[in-house]
Amino acid sequence: MKIFVPGRLCLFGEHSDWAGGYRRMNPQLKAGCTLLVGTNQGIFAEVKPHPDSLVLRTSTEQTLMPMEKQVLLTEAKNGGFFSYAAGVAYQLLTHFHVGGLEIDNYFTDLPIKKGLSSSAAICVLVARAFNQVYNLKMTQRGEMEFAYLGEITTPSRCGRMDQACAYGDRPITMIFDGTDTDIIELNTLQDLFFVIVDLGAAKNTQEILRKLNECYPFATTEVSANVQKYLGEISYKITQAAINALQKGDAEEIGFLMKQAQAEFDKYLIPACPQQLTAIVLHQLLNYQAIQPYIFGGKGVGSQGDGTAQFIVKDKESQQKVIEIIERDFPQMQCLPLTIYAKKES
């Protein structure tokens, strides 16, 4: 049985998943809202049952572990690549009568640790493999939930939006209101073309998250009040507008909203973590003149900082042109194409 799980790109609403979660302590905060889509790249695997062990094989290594709760939990707590599979297996073994599983990860074209939820993709793949091999009858939402529980069993502190890759290449919006999460599946009327760029620079995601979380649940300074304002009402409004534009297939409007989101992000959030969020490399690329004729707009990805950028471009030809220009003029950077395809009428 073959399974493919893509990565996850947050088009709009970064940080609002955990920020919206603080409503359980401060109801005056605004709910979080994100617009997400699966990448065209991902993790490919062939899976089959194993009588008593969890086996994970990649092109470079193989790990075998008995399907015993304490062994799996210990491995999950250790961290590292195999910990994600162990964490999901531990959660499923706790809640279901399942045997072992053999996973042959024979190909991966998803960049690792680049803000595209590669760890979440692994967790979703393992949850989906158990679901299909043992006929657990879980929905996509169920797979997503067990993938999340598995990942937070490891030292990783992901947000709930990371497992949106369970929905494949379909765009979705997620609303985060305290402990509640709502998922709405979306469609677009026109193909939309993007370029994702690994900036080849450095950022400290843990530092960004630490500084921004210090602004919650109650604002005690002007800086923390501004962080809450952006991650609340401003981000929510922009993301809702982007959802409407995506459903219409309006690439130009999405580009305008990307520029607006980045400008507001910079205004309200840079003062909270200037060392990481000033992001000189990101802004150099966003403003690079040679690509402007081919794009409608761009912004940072994930936690922001000098990690990854995204652009919405004018058409498929522009997509290739932007990739060629960036890889020619910034050889340290790597580009990935992303296309959100219009839903075909049945």
Salt bridges, closest charged atoms under 4 A:
GLU14 OE1 - LYS299 NZ 2.78
ASP52 OD1 - HIS50 ND1 3.51
GLU102 OE2 - ARG57 NH2 2.80
GLU143 OE1 - ARG128 NE 2.72
GLU145 OE1 - ARG160 NH1 2.75
ASP162 OD1 - ARG8 NH2 2.58
ASP177 OD1 - ARG23 NE 2.50
GLU185 OE1 - ARG170 NH1 2.88
ASP198 OD2 - LYS114 NZ 3.34
GLU207 OE1 - ARG210 NH2 3.14
GLU214 OE2 - ARG210 NH1 2.80
ASP266 OD2 - HIS283 NE2 2.65
ASP329 OD1 - ARG328 NE 2.62
